[in-house]
Amino acid sequence: MEIEFELPYQAVVDCHHQGDCEVDCRFWQDTLQLGLDRDAMVRELTEYCIEGCETFSNEKLEMYCIWIASGNIQETKEFQDYEKQLESEGLN
């Protein structure tokens, strides 16, 4: 992603899963108060082929960015290794 922001582990887990993630993403959006740049969000979501994103509210744009970032993070080896470590320690 072109936009950089930090997400806590639990946000990453909560914001990208099977089923509807909107409620979870909105919760973390309200909690984190990221205040991402609108133009950067539109460029980012356009790259992910989110059609019509230029008409979305800032809140909806940010929600999509959180959702996409969470999925991207979950796909990293570092995240997967961390999850395995938590499981081996009985913490997940």
N, C-alpha and C positions, 0 to 999 in steps of 0.2 A: 504494500500500500504506500502511496505517496504521503499520506497523512500519518503522522506519528503521534501516538498517545499510549499511555500505560493502562493496562487492565489488570486488576487483581485476579489471582487464580480462580476464585469462585465466580467472578463475572465471566471469565472465559468458558467455564463449565456450564453456567446457567444460560448463556446467550447463544449457544449453538448446539442444538440437539434435534432429535426427531420431533416432528410436530411443530406447532405454532410457538415461535420464540418471542413474539412481540411483547407480551406482558413482562417477560424476564428482561428483555432489552430495555424496555421503558423504565423498569425499576432501577437498573444500573445506570441508565442515562440520567435519571433524576438524582441518584446517589453521587455520581462522579462529577456532574456539572462540567463537562469537557469544554463546551463553548468552541467547537471546531469551526473553521472558516468555511463559509457557504460555498464559495467558488471552488475551493479545494475539494470539498465533499462532492460537488456536482461532477468535477473532472474525474474523481476516483470512481464514482458510481457509473459514470458513462463508460469507463474502461471495463467495468463488470457487466455492461449491457443492461443496466437497469433503465428501461425505457421510460421517458417522461420525467426523469428525476429532476430536471431543471424546474419543474412546476411544484415539486414537493416543498413542504414547510421545512424549516431548518431542523425541527424536531424529528421529522420523518427521515431526513437525510442522515442525521446523526445516528438514529436508530439502526439504519441499514449499515452504516460504517462500523458500528459496534458489532453487529451480527457477522459481517464479513470478516472483520479482524479476529473475532473469536474463532471462527472456522479456520482461518489461516494459521492461527497460533496452535490450535489443536492438531493440525497436520504436521507440525514441526517435530523433529526427533527429540529436541530438548523437552518439549511438553510431554511427549509420550514416555520418555524416560522418567520424568518426574512423576507421572501417573503410576508407572510401574513401581517406582520407589515407595510411593504412598501405599500402594496395594501390598507390597511386601512387608511394610511396617504395620499393616492393619489399619491404616488411617484413611482409607478411601473405600 
